[in-house]
Amino acid sequence: MKKLFVFVPAIVLVLFLLNSFVLKEKEAKRKPIKEGKSSAIVNVIFKSADGGQTWQDISEGLPENLQREGVWRDGLFANDSGLYLRAGKGVYHSEPNSTTPFWTKEIFPGNQRNITPGNNGILAYDFRGRFLQKINGTNNWSPMYTNFQEQAVRLDRTVDWMYKNYKEREVRTVFETAAGTVFIGTGNSLFRSTNGGKTWKQVHLRDGRMKLAESDGVLLATSKDGILRSTDDGENWDRVISEGGVGIAVERIDGGFAAIVNNTITQTNSVHISLDSGKTWNAIGEELQPSWSSSLMKQIGLFKSSPEILSIKQMGKYLVCGRSDGIFRSADMGKTWKKLLLPAAENFGFNLSVSGNVIYAIPNKGC
């Protein structure tokens, strides 16, 4: 009998512990497994498929830290397949014809934050020039351009912060032409490869923080001196637009290019378009410019800021400009502009991406 009294409490104790374990396990299963996602995330990316008349918030399903930090400037791109975004531990993809906010996620094996489209697949890279590429139709990311830093340091002997700390060149941008020529812009130079990255040549000095665009074999690039143009696959460059300031953006449009440059006299950004592959240019968007009085006030320090043109894209028959105070649309190649109505979102302007007739607006958080 004594043994029975001892045995029963032992059984009760075991059952109690097992029950506690099961309850805790069930409770753990009920709690969402946080991978940086939140269904409540809003105002990170907006999408319009009707020329900007209406907008859909497609933020749901993205990592929740984007709500606070915003989207990394070079961490996304749009093409005919939709929008691709690099965030957290994955690459997220939204198809252009999707009617619901739906993202597919692919686990990304590295820490590279920047992504760009290539002829054969997506290329990811970081400021130290570590490249990974996912070939179309495969699931694997493989190292690319592994000899770039070795050749770049040998060709460009500039001693700057990056060289002192890493003995490397700081990678700012990557661009591949339709013919397969690859350009890598660093803090000091633009490098070019015509054999898939086996060998590199320095083609532009003292300015590598360049954005590039291509139309019918003609290349345009931003530079600290304005907008540059090349007709020989990037071997040589000529300046085609200069207002004393840096080039802000270049984009392909039907028949040519659109560009944004900074004017050091008025301290404003201006928009130009070319319909003959960059040979001649016309300034557009005068009504998007700050008034003369507000521009003057800014110069003498009474106004700290005024609305700035940040981006321009073509969406079907429209030109669309992102400004620090909203998005504007033109149906007559920039002669007149209409401000589009977007959902309220705290931001410092909008960056734009286009996939066919679909446009994505990304609030700029200042990062």
Secondary structure as UniProt FT lines:
FT   HELIX           2..30
FT   TURN            39..40
FT   STRAND          46..48
FT   TURN            51..52
FT   STRAND          56..57
FT   TURN            60..61
FT   TURN            64..65
FT   HELIX           66..69
FT   TURN            73..74
FT   STRAND          76..79
FT   TURN            80..81
FT   STRAND          82..87
FT   TURN            88..89
FT   STRAND          90..94
FT   TURN            96..97
FT   STRAND          104..107
FT   STRAND          114..117
FT   STRAND          121..125
FT   TURN            127..128
FT   STRAND          131..135
FT   TURN            136..137
FT   STRAND          141..144
FT   TURN            146..147
FT   HELIX           148..155
FT   HELIX           161..166
FT   STRAND          171..176
FT   TURN            178..179
FT   STRAND          182..186
FT   STRAND          189..193
FT   TURN            196..197
FT   STRAND          201..205
FT   STRAND          212..215
FT   TURN            216..217
FT   STRAND          218..223
FT   TURN            224..225
FT   STRAND          226..230
FT   TURN            233..234
FT   STRAND          238..241
FT   STRAND          244..253
FT   TURN            254..255
FT   STRAND          256..263
FT   TURN            264..267
FT   STRAND          268..274
FT   TURN            277..278
FT   STRAND          282..284
FT   HELIX           286..288
FT   HELIX           292..299
FT   TURN            300..301
FT   STRAND          309..315
FT   TURN            316..317
FT   STRAND          318..323
FT   TURN            324..325
FT   STRAND          326..330
FT   TURN            333..334
FT   STRAND          338..339
FT   STRAND          350..355
FT   TURN            356..357
FT   STRAND          358..363
//
